[in-house]
Amino acid sequence: MANTLLHVLVTVMVLKHSWLVIITCLLIMGILICLAIYYTKQRTLQKEENERQKLKRQLTNNLNHELKTPVASMLVCIETLLNNPNLSEQKKHDLLTHSYAHCQRLTQLLNDISTITRLDSGFENIEKADINIYHIIADIKEEIGFRPPEKRMNIHLDLPKSLPLKGNYSLID
């Protein structure tokens, strides 16, 4: 009988310790899972931040390049007007109209830079609207037509006249 009682006491002690071991293992596993989730989330957030910074740099570089384009085009128009005082009134009007359009383009680009700056601060989202990619490319093709012949590119548009998407016209342009 004492043997049986001793056996029961040892079994209870082992079971009691087994439960403690099981509970401890479960707690450790829970902590490890929480840490894994935390570090995975941190890495994801870091990746997103790196991607955002990369996109911002690309956008800034593109805007820098885009600022130079209208300035160069306006210079060509103004130089043409200055160096050719005998141009027809229609040609003078076309060159002035073209220069004015580029001034407006510069203004829009500066507004875009302001928008990007505010985006970085989290104050504003980029406005998106229904736009047609065909029109953007057609405008670029027309713009190239004003360049001197040695600086022109040939662009052939083989697109449907309606190619809609949701976006920001000036940023895509």
C-alpha positions as CSV (number, residue, x, y, z in Angstrom):
1,M,0.0,0.0,0.0
2,A,2.8,2.4,0.8
3,N,4.3,1.5,-2.5
4,T,1.1,2.4,-4.3
5,L,0.8,5.6,-2.4
6,L,4.5,6.5,-3.2
7,H,3.8,5.6,-6.9
8,V,0.7,8.0,-6.9
9,L,2.7,10.8,-5.3
10,V,5.5,10.4,-7.8
11,T,3.0,10.4,-10.7
12,V,1.3,13.5,-9.4
13,M,4.7,15.3,-9.0
14,V,5.7,14.3,-12.5
15,L,2.4,15.4,-14.0
16,K,2.6,18.7,-12.0
17,H,6.0,19.3,-13.4
18,S,5.0,18.2,-16.9
19,W,2.3,20.9,-16.9
20,L,4.8,23.5,-15.8
21,V,7.1,22.4,-18.6
22,I,4.3,22.5,-21.1
23,I,3.1,25.9,-19.9
24,T,6.6,27.3,-20.0
25,C,7.2,25.9,-23.5
26,L,3.9,27.5,-24.7
27,L,4.9,30.8,-23.1
28,I,8.3,30.7,-24.8
29,M,6.8,29.8,-28.1
30,G,4.3,32.7,-27.8
31,I,7.1,35.2,-27.0
32,L,9.1,33.9,-30.0
33,I,6.1,34.2,-32.3
34,C,5.4,37.8,-31.1
35,L,9.1,38.7,-31.7
36,A,9.0,37.1,-35.2
37,I,5.9,39.1,-36.0
38,Y,7.4,42.3,-34.6
39,Y,10.7,42.0,-36.6
40,T,8.9,41.0,-39.8
41,K,6.7,44.1,-39.4
42,Q,9.8,46.2,-38.8
43,R,11.5,44.8,-41.9
44,T,8.4,45.4,-44.0
45,L,8.1,49.0,-42.7
46,Q,11.8,49.6,-43.5
47,K,11.4,48.2,-47.0
48,E,8.4,50.4,-47.6
49,E,10.3,53.5,-46.4
50,N,13.3,52.6,-48.6
51,E,11.0,52.1,-51.6
52,R,9.3,55.5,-50.8
53,Q,12.6,57.2,-50.6
54,K,13.7,55.6,-53.9
55,L,10.5,56.7,-55.6
56,K,10.9,60.2,-54.2
57,R,14.5,60.4,-55.6
58,Q,13.3,59.2,-59.0
59,L,10.5,61.7,-59.1
60,T,12.8,64.5,-58.0
61,N,15.3,63.6,-60.7
62,N,12.6,63.4,-63.3
63,L,11.2,66.8,-62.3
64,N,14.7,68.3,-62.5
65,H,15.0,67.0,-66.0
66,E,11.5,68.2,-66.9
67,L,12.3,71.7,-65.6
68,K,15.1,71.9,-68.1
69,T,13.0,70.9,-71.1
70,P,10.5,73.9,-71.1
71,V,13.4,76.3,-70.4
72,A,15.4,75.0,-73.3
73,S,12.3,75.2,-75.6
74,M,11.6,78.8,-74.5
75,L,15.2,79.7,-75.2
76,V,14.9,78.3,-78.7
77,C,11.8,80.3,-79.3
78,I,13.2,83.5,-77.9
79,E,16.5,83.1,-79.8
80,T,14.6,82.5,-83.0
81,L,12.6,85.7,-82.4
82,L,15.7,87.7,-81.5
83,N,17.9,86.4,-84.4
84,N,15.1,86.7,-87.0
85,P,13.4,90.1,-86.9
86,N,11.8,89.5,-90.3
87,L,9.7,86.5,-89.3
88,S,6.1,86.6,-90.4
89,E,3.6,87.8,-87.8
90,Q,2.1,84.3,-87.7
91,K,5.4,82.7,-87.0
92,K,6.1,85.2,-84.2
93,H,2.7,84.5,-82.8
94,D,3.3,80.8,-82.9
95,L,6.7,81.1,-81.1
96,L,5.2,83.4,-78.5
97,T,2.3,81.0,-78.0
98,H,4.7,78.1,-77.7
99,S,6.8,80.1,-75.1
100,Y,3.7,80.9,-73.1
101,A,2.7,77.3,-73.0
102,H,6.1,76.4,-71.7
103,C,5.8,79.1,-69.0
104,Q,2.5,77.4,-68.0
105,R,4.3,74.0,-68.0
106,L,7.0,75.4,-65.7
107,T,4.4,76.7,-63.3
108,Q,2.7,73.3,-63.3
109,L,6.1,71.6,-62.6
110,L,6.8,73.9,-59.7
111,N,3.3,73.1,-58.3
112,D,4.1,69.4,-58.7
113,I,7.4,69.9,-56.7
114,S,5.3,71.7,-54.0
115,T,2.9,68.8,-54.0
116,I,5.7,66.3,-53.6
117,T,7.1,68.3,-50.7
118,R,3.8,68.4,-49.0
119,L,3.4,64.6,-49.6
120,D,6.7,64.1,-47.8
121,S,5.2,65.9,-44.8
122,G,2.0,63.9,-45.1
123,F,-0.3,66.9,-45.7
124,E,-1.7,66.2,-49.1
125,N,-2.3,63.3,-51.5
126,I,-1.6,63.5,-55.2
127,E,-4.8,64.3,-57.0
128,K,-5.9,61.7,-59.6
129,A,-8.3,62.1,-62.4
130,D,-9.3,60.3,-65.6
131,I,-6.7,61.0,-68.2
132,N,-5.9,59.7,-71.7
133,I,-2.3,58.6,-72.2
134,Y,-2.7,59.1,-76.0
135,H,-3.1,62.9,-75.4
136,I,0.0,63.0,-73.2
137,I,2.1,61.3,-75.9
138,A,0.5,63.4,-78.7
139,D,1.4,66.6,-76.7
140,I,5.0,65.4,-76.4
141,K,5.1,64.7,-80.1
142,E,3.8,68.2,-80.9
143,E,6.4,69.6,-78.5
144,I,9.2,67.9,-80.3
145,G,8.1,69.5,-83.5
146,F,9.1,72.9,-82.2
147,R,12.7,71.9,-81.7
148,P,15.4,72.6,-84.3
149,P,15.5,69.8,-86.9
150,E,18.9,68.5,-85.6
151,K,17.4,68.0,-82.1
152,R,14.1,66.4,-83.1
153,M,13.1,62.8,-82.6
154,N,10.7,60.9,-84.8
155,I,7.7,59.6,-82.8
156,H,5.2,57.4,-84.4
157,L,2.0,57.0,-82.4
158,D,0.4,53.6,-83.0
159,L,-2.0,53.7,-80.1
160,P,-5.8,53.9,-79.8
161,K,-7.0,57.5,-79.5
162,S,-8.7,56.5,-76.3
163,L,-6.2,55.0,-73.7
164,P,-7.8,56.0,-70.4
165,L,-6.3,55.6,-66.9
166,K,-6.5,57.2,-63.5
167,G,-3.6,59.4,-62.6
168,N,-2.1,62.9,-62.4
169,Y,-1.6,64.4,-65.9
170,S,1.3,66.7,-65.1
171,L,3.2,64.1,-63.1
172,I,2.8,61.4,-65.9
173,D,3.6,64.0,-68.5
